[in-house]
Amino acid sequence: MTIACGKRRLRVMTSRQCGQTSVFVAVTIVIILLAALLLYNVGQLTTGKMRLQNAADSTAYSGAVMVARAYNFAAYSNRAMVANQVAIAQIVGLTSWSRYYCTIYNQKCGNFPTSGSTGAYTEITDEIKAYFNGELTPEPQIVFDTYGPASKAIYTAFNVAAGPLIDTLNIIEGALSVASKAYYDATYLDLVASLAGGGTLNTILKANDPNASLSTFGGITFGTDVALSKKFITSYTPLNNKNDPNNRFHNVVVQSLDPFSNGRSGALDYTETLPFPLVAAGSCLGDGDGFFLIGAIYQGSTTLANNNASWSAKDSANFVGGGICIIQVPTPVGDIPIPIPLIGYANDSNQAYTGKLSSNSMSATYKVGTYSGLRSYLDVSNLKKADMASPILSLFVTQGANTLDTTEYATSALGAPQGTAQQGSTPVLNLTDAEKGSQMGASASSAAYFARPLQYWLLDGKGVYGSLFNPYWEAHLVPTPLALQAAAAAVQ
């Protein structure tokens, strides 16, 4: 009996211990389940946050890329317009040069005035013949005689082609100016469209995260940033702006001229700047004997008017020479040789221009083609500062918690597709999470910056500032200003 009773007591104690173990197991299972659900929620929230941040970064960077492309498009347009202006200057200069050489030889090259009724070559040789009784021994020769036979053909070619070429370049200049401004304005209209849920940036944002959108605070800050970024660039109108310090276009064009246009005195043929032999020797002034030597100095250049409304060119040469004629003067004691100085001078010049001249000093005879002056162009607003980056574009995007598959909003099972919860649907797991009624947010900022390669940073020994004459604008992400982050957190 005692033994039986002992066994019965042992069985009672064992069953009590088994009941206590079941409670511990149940509590442990609940804790593990809650931990799993918490881990699932944290994973979903972390994944959603990463996806939202990536979407913000991609969208902000794309905005800076759009701005940089607009800057570079304007820079390429400006460069093309500068090249066209240089080409126009060359055409005007070559036209003037061809007229000059043709009129020197009196080749009947149009109604262009000369220093006399004949060309300079004929004029100077006639003057020498007058000294030497019309008998020149040897016959005067001139170094640039090689241009003589071809001068009429050269003149004809340039005067036929110059007008249409300048007309064409003038049209292209207008198209480049309009295209640059249109592309720039279209870029910022596209950025502004993002505020209304459209535009390229909104497409990029939705492609990265379909449930993301620009927050109310982000709309205000982004709109302000876009306005500041657009103000970073301005349109300049150089036409009729005399000596405007902000007219960088005039200076760039003038500095880009080739030697022939900038000052072709001697650039084409250096012998023209030196005395060359136009020699006469023999009987002179009736019964004297002597010689005559003449040289010429050639000058030519093409100039852009200060009001940027016209190009003008002038080519001229001064033929200056002298000699001595020794005549015998009879005297009671015999003939005495007396030297008589001989002086010769002739000049010839010609001009060409295109555009509207500020004065009436030139006849319409000299005009070549149609020209509308320097066109409007885009450049940075602050020319007194080395602006190497545009204003920052900051994006604040948001996503509702009900678009995440947490325990609060999963409608079919854990791991259901993101955003499957819809208003009025019945979740499978009706467990409230900490994100109920809140918004998940992310921010990103970007800017366009001037990135001229280091090996080309110096130009003529001087540092190159950011401008729209160099297509070296790129995009990068930058830290969002702390003040904006704090303001966004306060608002949210």
The 8 nearest C-alpha neighbors of each residue, nearest first, counted from 0:
[[1, 3, 2, 4, 5, 6, 7, 8],
 [0, 2, 4, 3, 5, 6, 7, 8],
 [1, 3, 5, 4, 0, 6, 7, 8],
 [4, 2, 0, 6, 5, 1, 7, 8],
 [3, 5, 7, 1, 2, 6, 0, 8],
 [4, 6, 2, 8, 3, 7, 1, 9],
 [5, 7, 9, 3, 4, 8, 10, 2],
 [6, 8, 4, 10, 9, 5, 3, 11],
 [7, 9, 5, 11, 6, 10, 4, 12],
 [10, 8, 6, 12, 7, 11, 13, 5],
 [9, 11, 13, 7, 8, 12, 14, 6],
 [12, 10, 8, 14, 9, 13, 15, 7],
 [11, 13, 15, 9, 14, 10, 16, 8],
 [14, 12, 16, 10, 15, 11, 9, 17],
 [15, 13, 17, 11, 16, 12, 10, 18],
 [14, 16, 12, 18, 13, 17, 11, 19],
 [17, 15, 13, 19, 14, 18, 12, 20],
 [16, 18, 14, 20, 15, 19, 13, 21],
 [19, 17, 15, 21, 16, 20, 14, 22],
 [18, 20, 16, 22, 17, 21, 15, 23],
 [21, 19, 23, 17, 22, 18, 24, 16],
 [22, 20, 24, 18, 23, 19, 25, 17],
 [21, 23, 25, 19, 20, 24, 26, 18],
 [22, 24, 20, 26, 21, 25, 27, 19],
 [25, 23, 27, 21, 22, 26, 28, 20],
 [26, 24, 28, 22, 27, 23, 21, 29],
 [25, 27, 29, 23, 28, 24, 22, 30],
 [26, 28, 24, 30, 25, 29, 23, 31],
 [29, 27, 31, 25, 30, 26, 32, 24],
 [30, 28, 32, 26, 27, 31, 33, 25],
 [29, 31, 33, 27, 32, 28, 34, 26],
 [32, 30, 34, 28, 29, 33, 35, 27],
 [31, 33, 35, 29, 34, 30, 28, 36],
 [34, 32, 36, 30, 35, 31, 37, 29],
 [33, 35, 37, 31, 32, 36, 38, 30],
 [36, 34, 38, 32, 33, 37, 39, 31],
 [35, 37, 39, 33, 38, 34, 40, 32],
 [38, 36, 34, 40, 39, 35, 33, 41],
 [37, 39, 35, 41, 36, 40, 34, 42],
 [40, 38, 36, 42, 37, 41, 35, 43],
 [41, 39, 37, 43, 405, 42, 38, 44],
 [42, 40, 38, 44, 39, 43, 45, 37],
 [41, 43, 39, 45, 40, 44, 46, 38],
 [42, 44, 40, 46, 41, 45, 47, 39],
 [43, 45, 47, 41, 42, 46, 48, 40],
 [46, 44, 48, 42, 47, 43, 41, 49],
 [45, 47, 49, 43, 48, 44, 42, 50],
 [48, 46, 44, 50, 45, 49, 51, 43],
 [47, 49, 45, 51, 46, 50, 44, 52],
 [50, 48, 52, 46, 51, 47, 53, 45],
 [51, 49, 47, 53, 48, 52, 46, 54],
 [50, 52, 48, 54, 49, 53, 47, 55],
 [53, 51, 55, 49, 54, 441, 50, 48],
 [54, 52, 56, 50, 55, 51, 57, 49],
 [53, 55, 207, 51, 57, 52, 56, 204],
 [54, 56, 52, 58, 53, 57, 443, 59],
 [57, 55, 53, 59, 443, 58, 54, 60],
 [58, 56, 54, 60, 55, 59, 53, 61],
 [57, 59, 61, 55, 60, 56, 204, 200],
 [60, 58, 62, 56, 61, 57, 445, 444],
 [61, 59, 63, 57, 62, 58, 445, 476],
 [60, 62, 64, 58, 59, 63, 57, 65],
 [61, 63, 59, 65, 60, 64, 58, 66],
 [64, 62, 66, 446, 474, 60, 447, 65],
 [65, 63, 61, 67, 474, 62, 66, 68],
 [64, 66, 62, 68, 63, 67, 61, 69],
 [65, 67, 63, 69, 64, 68, 70, 62],
 [68, 66, 64, 70, 472, 447, 69, 473],
 [67, 69, 71, 65, 70, 66, 72, 64],
 [68, 70, 72, 66, 183, 67, 71, 73],
 [71, 69, 67, 73, 68, 72, 74, 66],
 [72, 70, 470, 74, 68, 73, 69, 75],
 [71, 73, 69, 75, 74, 70, 68, 76],
 [72, 74, 76, 179, 70, 71, 75, 77],
 [75, 73, 467, 468, 71, 77, 470, 76],
 [76, 74, 78, 72, 77, 73, 79, 71],
 [77, 75, 73, 79, 74, 78, 175, 72],
 [78, 76, 74, 80, 79, 75, 468, 73],
 [79, 77, 81, 75, 80, 76, 468, 74],
 [78, 80, 76, 82, 77, 81, 75, 83],
 [79, 81, 83, 77, 78, 82, 172, 76],
 [80, 82, 78, 84, 83, 79, 252, 77],
 [83, 81, 79, 85, 80, 84, 78, 86],
 [82, 84, 86, 80, 85, 81, 87, 79],
 [85, 83, 87, 81, 86, 82, 88, 80],
 [84, 86, 88, 82, 83, 87, 256, 89],
 [85, 87, 83, 89, 84, 88, 82, 90],
 [88, 86, 84, 90, 89, 85, 165, 83],
 [89, 87, 85, 91, 86, 90, 92, 84],
 [90, 88, 86, 92, 87, 91, 260, 93],
 [89, 91, 87, 93, 92, 88, 94, 161],
 [92, 90, 94, 88, 89, 93, 351, 352],
 [93, 91, 89, 95, 94, 312, 90, 301],
 [94, 92, 96, 90, 95, 91, 89, 97],
 [95, 93, 91, 97, 92, 96, 157, 90],
 [94, 96, 351, 350, 98, 92, 93, 97],
 [97, 95, 93, 99, 94, 98, 314, 92],
 [96, 98, 154, 94, 100, 99, 95, 93],
 [99, 97, 101, 95, 96, 100, 154, 102],
 [98, 100, 349, 96, 97, 102, 101, 348],
 [101, 99, 103, 97, 102, 98, 150, 96],
 [100, 102, 150, 98, 103, 99, 104, 106],
 [103, 101, 105, 104, 99, 100, 118, 106],
 [104, 102, 118, 119, 100, 101, 105, 120],
 [103, 105, 118, 102, 106, 101, 120, 147],
 [106, 104, 118, 102, 107, 103, 117, 101],
 [105, 107, 104, 108, 101, 102, 151, 150],
 [108, 106, 105, 109, 102, 101, 110, 151],
 [109, 107, 106, 101, 102, 151, 98, 110],
 [110, 108, 111, 107, 98, 102, 106, 364],
 [109, 111, 112, 108, 364, 107, 365, 113],
 [110, 112, 109, 113, 349, 364, 108, 102],
 [113, 111, 110, 114, 349, 115, 102, 348],
 [114, 112, 115, 347, 111, 348, 118, 102],
 [113, 115, 347, 346, 112, 119, 116, 345],
 [116, 114, 117, 113, 118, 122, 119, 112],
 [115, 117, 118, 113, 114, 112, 122, 105],
 [118, 116, 115, 105, 122, 121, 119, 113],
 [117, 119, 105, 103, 104, 121, 120, 102],
 [118, 120, 122, 103, 121, 347, 346, 345],
 [119, 121, 122, 118, 123, 103, 104, 124],
 [122, 120, 124, 118, 119, 123, 125, 117],
 [121, 123, 119, 125, 120, 124, 118, 117],
 [124, 122, 126, 125, 120, 121, 345, 119],
 [123, 125, 127, 121, 126, 122, 128, 120],
 [126, 124, 128, 122, 123, 127, 121, 129],
 [125, 127, 123, 129, 124, 128, 122, 343],
 [128, 126, 124, 130, 129, 125, 131, 123],
 [129, 127, 133, 131, 125, 130, 126, 132],
 [128, 130, 126, 127, 132, 131, 133, 125],
 [131, 129, 127, 128, 283, 284, 132, 126],
 [130, 132, 283, 128, 133, 129, 282, 134],
 [133, 131, 134, 129, 130, 128, 283, 284],
 [132, 134, 128, 131, 129, 135, 130, 127],
 [135, 133, 132, 131, 136, 128, 282, 281],
 [136, 134, 138, 137, 279, 133, 131, 280],
 [137, 135, 138, 280, 281, 279, 134, 139],
 [136, 138, 135, 279, 139, 280, 278, 281],
 [137, 139, 135, 136, 140, 279, 278, 134],
 [140, 138, 277, 278, 279, 137, 141, 135],
 [139, 141, 277, 138, 142, 276, 278, 144],
 [142, 140, 277, 144, 143, 276, 139, 275],
 [141, 143, 144, 275, 140, 145, 276, 270],
 [144, 142, 145, 146, 141, 147, 271, 270],
 [143, 145, 147, 146, 142, 141, 140, 148],
 [144, 146, 143, 147, 148, 142, 149, 141],
 [147, 145, 144, 149, 150, 143, 148, 100],
 [146, 148, 144, 150, 149, 145, 104, 143],
 [149, 147, 150, 146, 145, 151, 144, 152],
 [148, 150, 152, 146, 147, 151, 153, 145],
 [149, 151, 101, 153, 147, 152, 146, 148],
 [152, 150, 154, 153, 149, 101, 155, 106],
 [151, 153, 155, 149, 154, 150, 156, 148],
 [154, 152, 150, 156, 151, 155, 97, 149],
 [153, 155, 97, 151, 152, 157, 156, 98],
 [156, 154, 152, 158, 153, 157, 159, 151],
 [157, 155, 153, 159, 154, 158, 152, 160],
 [158, 156, 160, 159, 154, 161, 155, 94],
 [157, 159, 155, 161, 160, 156, 154, 94],
 [158, 160, 156, 157, 161, 155, 162, 163],
 [159, 161, 157, 158, 162, 163, 164, 156],
 [162, 160, 164, 158, 157, 163, 159, 90],
 [161, 163, 368, 367, 165, 164, 160, 166],
 [164, 162, 166, 165, 161, 160, 167, 368],
 [165, 163, 167, 161, 166, 162, 160, 168],
 [164, 166, 168, 162, 167, 368, 163, 169],
 [167, 165, 163, 169, 369, 164, 168, 368],
 [168, 166, 164, 170, 169, 165, 163, 171],
 [167, 169, 171, 165, 170, 166, 172, 164],
 [168, 170, 172, 166, 167, 171, 370, 165],
 [171, 169, 167, 173, 172, 168, 174, 166],
 [172, 170, 168, 174, 173, 169, 175, 167],
 [173, 171, 169, 175, 170, 174, 80, 168],
 [172, 174, 176, 170, 171, 175, 177, 169],
 [173, 175, 171, 177, 172, 176, 178, 170],
 [176, 174, 178, 172, 177, 173, 76, 179],
 [175, 177, 173, 179, 174, 178, 376, 375],
 [176, 178, 174, 180, 175, 179, 181, 173],
 [179, 177, 181, 175, 180, 176, 174, 182],
 [180, 178, 73, 176, 182, 177, 181, 175],
 [179, 181, 183, 177, 178, 182, 184, 176],
 [182, 180, 178, 184, 183, 179, 185, 177],
 [183, 181, 185, 179, 184, 180, 178, 186],
 [182, 184, 180, 186, 69, 181, 185, 179],
 [183, 185, 181, 187, 186, 182, 180, 188],
 [186, 184, 188, 182, 187, 183, 181, 189],
 [187, 185, 189, 183, 184, 188, 182, 190],
 [188, 186, 190, 189, 184, 185, 191, 183],
 [187, 189, 185, 191, 190, 186, 192, 184],
 [188, 190, 192, 198, 186, 187, 191, 185],
 [191, 189, 187, 192, 188, 193, 186, 198],
 [190, 192, 188, 193, 189, 194, 187, 222],
 [193, 191, 198, 189, 197, 194, 190, 195],
 [194, 192, 197, 198, 196, 191, 195, 201],
 [195, 193, 192, 196, 191, 218, 222, 197],
 [194, 196, 193, 192, 197, 191, 198, 218],
 [195, 197, 193, 194, 201, 192, 198, 212],
 [198, 196, 193, 192, 201, 195, 199, 202],
 [197, 199, 192, 193, 189, 200, 201, 190],
 [198, 200, 202, 201, 203, 189, 197, 193],
 [201, 199, 203, 202, 198, 58, 193, 204],
 [200, 202, 204, 203, 197, 193, 199, 198],
 [201, 203, 199, 205, 200, 204, 206, 198],
 [202, 204, 206, 200, 201, 205, 58, 199],
 [205, 203, 201, 207, 206, 202, 54, 58],
 [206, 204, 209, 208, 202, 207, 203, 201],
 [205, 207, 203, 204, 208, 202, 209, 54],
 [208, 206, 54, 204, 205, 203, 209, 50],
 [207, 209, 205, 211, 210, 206, 54, 204],
 [208, 210, 205, 211, 206, 207, 204, 212],
 [209, 211, 208, 398, 212, 402, 205, 418],
 [212, 210, 398, 208, 397, 209, 396, 205],
 [213, 211, 396, 397, 214, 398, 210, 204],
 [212, 214, 396, 217, 395, 397, 218, 215],
 [215, 213, 217, 396, 216, 397, 395, 218],
 [216, 214, 218, 217, 219, 213, 395, 396],
 [215, 217, 219, 214, 218, 220, 487, 395],
 [218, 216, 395, 214, 220, 215, 219, 394],
 [217, 219, 215, 221, 216, 220, 194, 222],
 [220, 218, 216, 222, 217, 221, 223, 215],
 [221, 219, 223, 217, 222, 218, 224, 216],
 [222, 220, 224, 218, 223, 219, 217, 393],
 [221, 223, 225, 219, 220, 224, 218, 226],
 [224, 222, 220, 226, 221, 225, 227, 219],
 [223, 225, 221, 227, 392, 226, 222, 228],
 [226, 224, 228, 222, 227, 223, 221, 229],
 [225, 227, 223, 229, 224, 228, 230, 222],
 [228, 226, 230, 224, 225, 229, 223, 231],
 [229, 227, 225, 231, 390, 230, 226, 224],
 [228, 230, 226, 231, 227, 232, 225, 187],
 [229, 231, 227, 232, 228, 226, 233, 380],
 [230, 232, 228, 229, 380, 379, 227, 389],
 [233, 231, 379, 380, 230, 378, 229, 377],
 [232, 234, 380, 377, 378, 379, 230, 235],
 [233, 235, 377, 376, 378, 375, 236, 232],
 [236, 234, 375, 376, 377, 237, 233, 246],
 [235, 237, 375, 238, 374, 234, 376, 240],
 [236, 238, 240, 246, 373, 235, 239, 375],
 [237, 239, 307, 240, 373, 236, 306, 308],
 [240, 238, 306, 241, 307, 237, 308, 305],
 [241, 239, 237, 306, 238, 243, 242, 307],
 [240, 242, 306, 305, 243, 239, 307, 237],
 [241, 243, 244, 240, 305, 246, 306, 245],
 [242, 244, 246, 245, 241, 240, 237, 247],
 [245, 243, 246, 242, 247, 241, 382, 240],
 [246, 244, 243, 247, 382, 235, 248, 242],
 [247, 245, 243, 248, 244, 237, 249, 235],
 [246, 248, 250, 249, 245, 251, 244, 243],
 [247, 249, 251, 246, 250, 252, 237, 81],
 [250, 248, 252, 247, 251, 246, 253, 307],
 [249, 251, 253, 247, 252, 248, 254, 246],
 [250, 252, 248, 254, 253, 249, 255, 247],
 [251, 253, 255, 249, 250, 254, 81, 248],
 [254, 252, 250, 255, 256, 251, 249, 303],
 [253, 255, 251, 252, 256, 250, 257, 249],
 [256, 254, 252, 253, 251, 257, 85, 81],
 [257, 255, 253, 254, 261, 85, 260, 258],
 [256, 258, 259, 260, 261, 255, 85, 89],
 [259, 257, 261, 260, 262, 263, 256, 266],
 [260, 258, 263, 257, 261, 262, 266, 267],
 [261, 259, 301, 258, 257, 262, 300, 89],
 [260, 262, 258, 256, 259, 300, 257, 301],
 [263, 261, 300, 260, 264, 259, 258, 299],
 [262, 264, 259, 266, 299, 300, 265, 258],
 [265, 263, 298, 299, 266, 262, 297, 272],
 [264, 266, 269, 268, 267, 272, 263, 271],
 [265, 267, 263, 264, 268, 259, 269, 258],
 [268, 266, 265, 269, 263, 259, 264, 271],
 [269, 267, 265, 270, 266, 271, 272, 264],
 [268, 270, 265, 271, 272, 266, 267, 273],
 [271, 269, 273, 272, 268, 265, 275, 274],
 [272, 270, 269, 273, 297, 268, 265, 296],
 [271, 273, 296, 270, 297, 265, 269, 295],
 [272, 274, 270, 271, 275, 296, 295, 294],
 [275, 273, 294, 295, 276, 293, 272, 296],
 [274, 276, 294, 273, 277, 142, 293, 141],
 [277, 275, 278, 292, 293, 141, 294, 274],
 [276, 278, 139, 293, 140, 141, 292, 275],
 [279, 277, 292, 139, 276, 291, 280, 293],
 [278, 280, 291, 290, 135, 139, 136, 137],
 [279, 281, 290, 136, 289, 291, 135, 278],
 [282, 280, 288, 289, 136, 283, 290, 135],
 [283, 281, 288, 287, 131, 286, 289, 285],
 [282, 284, 131, 287, 288, 130, 285, 132],
 [285, 283, 130, 287, 286, 131, 132, 282],
 [284, 286, 283, 287, 132, 282, 131, 130],
 [285, 287, 284, 283, 282, 326, 288, 327],
 [288, 286, 326, 283, 325, 282, 284, 324],
 [287, 289, 282, 283, 325, 281, 324, 326],
 [290, 288, 324, 323, 280, 281, 325, 283],
 [289, 291, 280, 279, 322, 323, 281, 324],
 [290, 292, 322, 279, 278, 321, 280, 323],
 [293, 291, 278, 320, 321, 277, 322, 276],
 [320, 294, 292, 277, 319, 321, 276, 291],
 [293, 295, 274, 275, 319, 318, 320, 276],
 [296, 294, 318, 317, 274, 319, 316, 297],
 [297, 295, 272, 316, 317, 271, 273, 298],
 [296, 298, 316, 272, 271, 264, 315, 295],
 [299, 297, 264, 315, 314, 316, 296, 263],
 [298, 300, 314, 263, 264, 313, 262, 315],
 [299, 301, 262, 260, 312, 263, 261, 313],
 [302, 300, 312, 260, 311, 92, 261, 88],
 [301, 303, 311, 310, 312, 304, 300, 261],
 [302, 304, 310, 309, 307, 305, 311, 301],
 [303, 305, 307, 306, 309, 302, 310, 308],
 [306, 304, 241, 307, 242, 303, 240, 308],
 [305, 307, 239, 241, 304, 308, 240, 238],
 [308, 306, 304, 238, 305, 372, 373, 309],
 [307, 309, 372, 306, 355, 354, 238, 304],
 [310, 308, 354, 353, 304, 355, 372, 307],
 [309, 311, 303, 352, 353, 302, 304, 88],
 [310, 312, 352, 302, 301, 351, 309, 353],
 [313, 311, 301, 351, 92, 350, 300, 352],
 [312, 314, 350, 299, 349, 300, 95, 351],
 [313, 315, 299, 348, 349, 298, 96, 99],
 [316, 314, 348, 298, 347, 297, 299, 349],
 [317, 315, 297, 296, 346, 347, 298, 295],
 [316, 318, 346, 295, 296, 319, 345, 297],
 [317, 319, 295, 345, 344, 346, 294, 316],
 [320, 318, 344, 293, 294, 343, 295, 317],
 [293, 321, 319, 343, 292, 294, 342, 344],
 [322, 320, 342, 341, 291, 292, 343, 293],
 [321, 323, 291, 341, 290, 340, 292, 342],
 [324, 322, 340, 289, 341, 339, 290, 338],
 [323, 325, 289, 339, 288, 338, 287, 283],
 [326, 324, 338, 287, 288, 337, 289, 339],
 [325, 327, 287, 337, 336, 328, 324, 286],
 [326, 328, 336, 335, 334, 337, 329, 325],
 [327, 329, 335, 334, 336, 326, 330, 337],
 [330, 328, 334, 333, 335, 327, 331, 332],
 [329, 331, 333, 332, 334, 328, 335, 327],
 [332, 330, 333, 329, 334, 335, 328, 327],
 [331, 333, 330, 334, 329, 335, 328, 336],
 [334, 332, 330, 331, 329, 335, 328, 327],
 [333, 335, 329, 328, 327, 330, 336, 332],
 [334, 336, 328, 327, 329, 337, 333, 330],
 [337, 335, 327, 326, 325, 328, 338, 334],
 [336, 338, 326, 325, 327, 335, 339, 328],
 [339, 337, 325, 324, 323, 340, 326, 336],
 [338, 340, 324, 323, 325, 337, 341, 326],
 [341, 339, 323, 322, 324, 338, 342, 321],
 [340, 342, 322, 321, 323, 339, 343, 324],
 [343, 341, 321, 320, 340, 322, 344, 319],
 [342, 344, 320, 321, 319, 126, 341, 123],
 [345, 343, 319, 318, 320, 123, 342, 346],
 [346, 344, 318, 123, 119, 317, 122, 319],
 [347, 345, 317, 316, 318, 119, 114, 348],
 [346, 348, 315, 114, 119, 316, 113, 103],
 [349, 347, 315, 314, 99, 316, 113, 346],
 [348, 350, 99, 314, 313, 95, 98, 315],
 [349, 351, 313, 95, 312, 365, 314, 352],
 [350, 352, 365, 95, 312, 311, 366, 91],
 [353, 351, 311, 366, 310, 367, 312, 365],
 [352, 354, 367, 310, 366, 309, 370, 368],
 [355, 353, 309, 370, 308, 371, 369, 356],
 [354, 356, 309, 308, 357, 353, 370, 371],
 [357, 355, 358, 309, 354, 359, 308, 353],
 [356, 358, 355, 359, 308, 306, 304, 309],
 [359, 357, 356, 360, 361, 355, 362, 304],
 [360, 358, 361, 356, 362, 357, 363, 355],
 [359, 361, 358, 362, 356, 357, 363, 365],
 [362, 360, 359, 363, 365, 358, 364, 356],
 [361, 363, 364, 365, 360, 359, 366, 111],
 [362, 364, 365, 366, 361, 367, 359, 352],
 [365, 363, 362, 366, 111, 110, 361, 351],
 [364, 366, 351, 363, 362, 350, 352, 367],
 [367, 365, 352, 363, 353, 364, 351, 368],
 [366, 368, 353, 162, 352, 365, 161, 351],
 [369, 367, 162, 165, 166, 353, 163, 370],
 [370, 368, 166, 354, 353, 165, 371, 367],
 [369, 371, 354, 372, 169, 353, 368, 166],
 [370, 372, 354, 308, 169, 373, 369, 374],
 [373, 371, 308, 307, 370, 309, 238, 374],
 [372, 374, 238, 307, 237, 308, 371, 375],
 [375, 373, 372, 176, 376, 236, 173, 237],
 [374, 376, 236, 235, 176, 237, 234, 373],
 [375, 377, 235, 234, 176, 374, 378, 77],
 [378, 376, 234, 233, 235, 73, 232, 467],
 [377, 379, 467, 232, 233, 466, 380, 234],
 [380, 378, 232, 381, 466, 231, 233, 382],
 [381, 379, 232, 233, 231, 382, 378, 230],
 [380, 382, 383, 379, 384, 386, 231, 385],
 [381, 383, 384, 380, 379, 245, 385, 386],
 [384, 382, 381, 385, 386, 380, 245, 379],
 [385, 383, 386, 382, 381, 464, 387, 465],
 [384, 386, 464, 387, 465, 383, 382, 381],
 [387, 385, 384, 388, 465, 464, 381, 389],
 [386, 388, 449, 465, 448, 385, 464, 389],
 [389, 387, 448, 447, 386, 449, 390, 446],
 [388, 390, 447, 446, 228, 448, 391, 231],
 [391, 389, 228, 446, 227, 392, 388, 224],
 [392, 390, 446, 445, 393, 389, 444, 224],
 [391, 393, 445, 224, 444, 446, 221, 390],
 [394, 392, 444, 443, 221, 391, 445, 479],
 [395, 393, 443, 442, 217, 221, 444, 59],
 [396, 394, 217, 442, 441, 214, 213, 393],
 [397, 395, 213, 214, 212, 441, 440, 442],
 [396, 398, 440, 439, 214, 212, 211, 213],
 [397, 399, 211, 439, 438, 210, 440, 400],
 [400, 398, 438, 401, 402, 439, 437, 397],
 [399, 401, 402, 403, 438, 434, 437, 435],
 [402, 400, 399, 403, 408, 420, 418, 435],
 [401, 403, 418, 400, 399, 417, 404, 420],
 [404, 402, 401, 418, 417, 400, 405, 43],
 [405, 403, 409, 417, 408, 418, 415, 43],
 [404, 406, 40, 407, 408, 403, 409, 43],
 [407, 405, 430, 428, 408, 409, 429, 40],
 [408, 406, 431, 430, 405, 429, 432, 409],
 [407, 409, 405, 404, 420, 406, 426, 401],
 [410, 408, 404, 426, 406, 405, 411, 412],
 [411, 409, 426, 427, 420, 408, 412, 425],
 [410, 412, 427, 409, 415, 426, 413, 428],
 [413, 411, 415, 414, 409, 410, 427, 428],
 [414, 412, 415, 409, 411, 404, 406, 405],
 [413, 415, 412, 416, 404, 409, 417, 411],
 [414, 416, 413, 412, 411, 417, 409, 404],
 [417, 415, 419, 418, 414, 404, 409, 403],
 [416, 418, 404, 403, 419, 415, 402, 414],
 [417, 419, 402, 420, 403, 416, 404, 401],
 [420, 418, 417, 416, 421, 410, 415, 402],
 [421, 419, 418, 408, 410, 409, 424, 402],
 [420, 422, 424, 423, 419, 418, 401, 410],
 [421, 423, 424, 420, 425, 401, 419, 408],
 [424, 422, 421, 425, 420, 426, 410, 408],
 [423, 425, 421, 422, 426, 420, 410, 408],
 [426, 424, 410, 427, 423, 429, 420, 408],
 [427, 425, 410, 428, 409, 429, 408, 424],
 [426, 428, 410, 411, 429, 409, 425, 412],
 [429, 427, 426, 406, 430, 409, 407, 410],
 [428, 430, 407, 426, 427, 431, 406, 408],
 [431, 429, 407, 406, 428, 432, 408, 405],
 [430, 432, 407, 429, 406, 433, 435, 434],
 [433, 431, 434, 407, 435, 430, 406, 405],
 [432, 434, 435, 431, 437, 436, 407, 40],
 [435, 433, 437, 432, 400, 436, 438, 439],
 [434, 436, 437, 433, 432, 400, 431, 401],
 [435, 437, 434, 400, 438, 399, 401, 433],
 [438, 436, 434, 435, 400, 399, 439, 433],
 [437, 439, 399, 398, 400, 440, 397, 436],
 [438, 440, 398, 397, 399, 400, 437, 48],
 [439, 441, 397, 396, 438, 398, 442, 395],
 [442, 440, 52, 396, 395, 51, 397, 55],
 [441, 443, 395, 394, 55, 396, 52, 440],
 [444, 442, 394, 56, 55, 393, 59, 479],
 [445, 443, 393, 479, 477, 392, 59, 476],
 [444, 446, 476, 477, 392, 391, 475, 60],
 [447, 445, 391, 63, 474, 475, 389, 392],
 [446, 448, 474, 67, 63, 389, 473, 388],
 [447, 449, 388, 472, 473, 387, 389, 450],
 [448, 450, 472, 387, 465, 471, 388, 451],
 [451, 449, 471, 472, 452, 448, 473, 387],
 [450, 452, 471, 456, 449, 453, 455, 472],
 [453, 451, 455, 454, 456, 450, 471, 449],
 [452, 454, 456, 455, 451, 457, 450, 462],
 [453, 455, 452, 456, 457, 451, 458, 462],
 [456, 454, 453, 452, 457, 451, 458, 463],
 [455, 457, 453, 454, 463, 462, 451, 452],
 [458, 456, 462, 461, 460, 455, 463, 459],
 [457, 459, 461, 460, 462, 463, 456, 455],
 [460, 458, 461, 457, 462, 463, 456, 455],
 [459, 461, 458, 457, 462, 456, 463, 455],
 [462, 460, 457, 458, 459, 463, 456, 464],
 [461, 463, 457, 456, 458, 464, 460, 459],
 [462, 464, 456, 457, 461, 458, 465, 451],
 [465, 463, 385, 466, 462, 387, 386, 449],
 [464, 466, 387, 449, 386, 385, 463, 467],
 [467, 465, 468, 379, 378, 469, 464, 74],
 [466, 468, 74, 378, 469, 73, 70, 379],
 [467, 469, 74, 466, 77, 78, 470, 75],
 [468, 470, 467, 74, 471, 466, 465, 71],
 [471, 469, 71, 74, 472, 75, 468, 467],
 [470, 472, 451, 450, 449, 469, 473, 71],
 [471, 473, 449, 67, 448, 470, 450, 71],
 [474, 472, 447, 67, 448, 449, 471, 450],
 [473, 475, 447, 63, 64, 446, 448, 67],
 [476, 474, 445, 446, 60, 477, 447, 473],
 [475, 477, 445, 444, 60, 446, 478, 474],
 [476, 478, 445, 444, 479, 475, 446, 443],
 [479, 477, 444, 480, 476, 443, 445, 481],
 [478, 480, 444, 443, 481, 477, 393, 484],
 [481, 479, 483, 482, 478, 484, 444, 393],
 [482, 480, 484, 483, 485, 479, 478, 486],
 [483, 481, 485, 484, 480, 486, 479, 487],
 [482, 484, 486, 481, 485, 480, 487, 479],
 [485, 483, 481, 487, 482, 486, 488, 480],
 [484, 486, 488, 482, 483, 487, 481, 489],
 [485, 487, 483, 489, 484, 488, 482, 490],
 [486, 488, 484, 490, 489, 485, 483, 491],
 [489, 487, 491, 485, 486, 490, 484, 483],
 [490, 488, 486, 487, 491, 485, 484, 483],
 [489, 491, 487, 488, 486, 216, 485, 215],
 [490, 488, 489, 487, 438, 440, 216, 486]]
